[in-house]
Amino acid sequence: MERQHDRTPPRCPAAPPADPTPCQGPHDAVTIVDRHGREVAGCVHHCARLLAGLEGARVHPFVPAVSAMDVYLRARELPPFAWEIGK
């Protein structure tokens, strides 16, 4: 019997399991901090999607300004849980 290998690239820790979109860039490009102080690092794409859905979340202050602005600008255009409506 031949073994099938999953060739799907690994996703960043910020990618929600229900979000089918692929990562964009390094998996540790940005860190999001929720209102309770919990942190998760991820790609810019998934961190923006996460930020859009977490009330009181923010980008970690030590993230490079260019990446932080990219996340904030992307999140501003997204509804919470964008993957649930096909965005």
RABEL-V744689 format. One record per residue. RES is the residue in three letters. SS is DSSP state (alpha for helix, beta for strand, coil for the rest). PSI is psi in whole degrees, -180 to 180 (NA if undefined). BURIAL is # if it has 24 or more other C-alpha atoms within 12 Angstrom, else .. Layout:
# RABEL-V744689
res=RES ss=SS psi=PSI burial=BURIAL
res=RES ss=SS psi=PSI burial=BURIAL
This chain:
# RABEL-V744689
res=MET ss=coil psi=132 burial=.
res=GLU ss=coil psi=136 burial=.
res=ARG ss=coil psi=135 burial=.
res=GLN ss=coil psi=132 burial=.
res=HIS ss=coil psi=135 burial=.
res=ASP ss=coil psi=118 burial=.
res=ARG ss=coil psi=10 burial=.
res=THR ss=coil psi=127 burial=.
res=PRO ss=coil psi=148 burial=.
res=PRO ss=coil psi=150 burial=.
res=ARG ss=coil psi=160 burial=#
res=CYS ss=coil psi=160 burial=#
res=PRO ss=coil psi=-20 burial=#
res=ALA ss=coil psi=-9 burial=#
res=ALA ss=coil psi=115 burial=#
res=PRO ss=coil psi=143 burial=#
res=PRO ss=coil psi=-32 burial=.
res=ALA ss=coil psi=-10 burial=.
res=ASP ss=coil psi=113 burial=#
res=PRO ss=coil psi=-4 burial=.
res=THR ss=coil psi=146 burial=#
res=PRO ss=coil psi=160 burial=#
res=CYS ss=coil psi=156 burial=#
res=GLN ss=coil psi=109 burial=#
res=GLY ss=coil psi=-169 burial=.
res=PRO ss=coil psi=146 burial=.
res=HIS ss=coil psi=-3 burial=#
res=ASP ss=coil psi=31 burial=#
res=ALA ss=coil psi=-32 burial=#
res=VAL ss=beta psi=150 burial=#
res=THR ss=beta psi=129 burial=#
res=ILE ss=beta psi=137 burial=#
res=VAL ss=beta psi=124 burial=#
res=ASP ss=coil psi=177 burial=.
res=ARG ss=coil psi=-12 burial=.
res=HIS ss=coil psi=2 burial=.
res=GLY ss=coil psi=1 burial=.
res=ARG ss=coil psi=140 burial=.
res=GLU ss=beta psi=147 burial=.
res=VAL ss=beta psi=132 burial=#
res=ALA ss=beta psi=151 burial=#
res=GLY ss=beta psi=-177 burial=#
res=CYS ss=coil psi=163 burial=#
res=VAL ss=alpha psi=-43 burial=#
res=HIS ss=alpha psi=-54 burial=#
res=HIS ss=alpha psi=-30 burial=#
res=CYS ss=alpha psi=-38 burial=#
res=ALA ss=alpha psi=-43 burial=#
res=ARG ss=alpha psi=-38 burial=#
res=LEU ss=alpha psi=-45 burial=#
res=LEU ss=alpha psi=-38 burial=#
res=ALA ss=alpha psi=-25 burial=#
res=GLY ss=alpha psi=-2 burial=#
res=LEU ss=coil psi=114 burial=#
res=GLU ss=coil psi=130 burial=.
res=GLY ss=coil psi=5 burial=.
res=ALA ss=coil psi=162 burial=#
res=ARG ss=beta psi=166 burial=#
res=VAL ss=beta psi=138 burial=#
res=HIS ss=coil psi=138 burial=#
res=PRO ss=coil psi=-17 burial=.
res=PHE ss=coil psi=3 burial=.
res=VAL ss=coil psi=138 burial=#
res=PRO ss=coil psi=142 burial=.
res=ALA ss=alpha psi=-38 burial=.
res=VAL ss=alpha psi=-44 burial=.
res=SER ss=alpha psi=-41 burial=#
res=ALA ss=alpha psi=-45 burial=#
res=MET ss=alpha psi=-39 burial=.
res=ASP ss=alpha psi=-45 burial=#
res=VAL ss=alpha psi=-48 burial=#
res=TYR ss=alpha psi=-42 burial=#
res=LEU ss=alpha psi=-40 burial=.
res=ARG ss=alpha psi=-45 burial=.
res=ALA ss=alpha psi=-34 burial=#
res=ARG ss=alpha psi=-28 burial=.
res=GLU ss=coil psi=-3 burial=.
res=LEU ss=coil psi=144 burial=#
res=PRO ss=coil psi=160 burial=.
res=PRO ss=coil psi=139 burial=.
res=PHE ss=coil psi=52 burial=#
res=ALA ss=alpha psi=-32 burial=#
res=TRP ss=alpha psi=-21 burial=.
res=GLU ss=alpha psi=-20 burial=.
res=ILE ss=alpha psi=15 burial=.
res=GLY ss=coil psi=20 burial=.
res=LYS ss=coil psi=NA burial=.
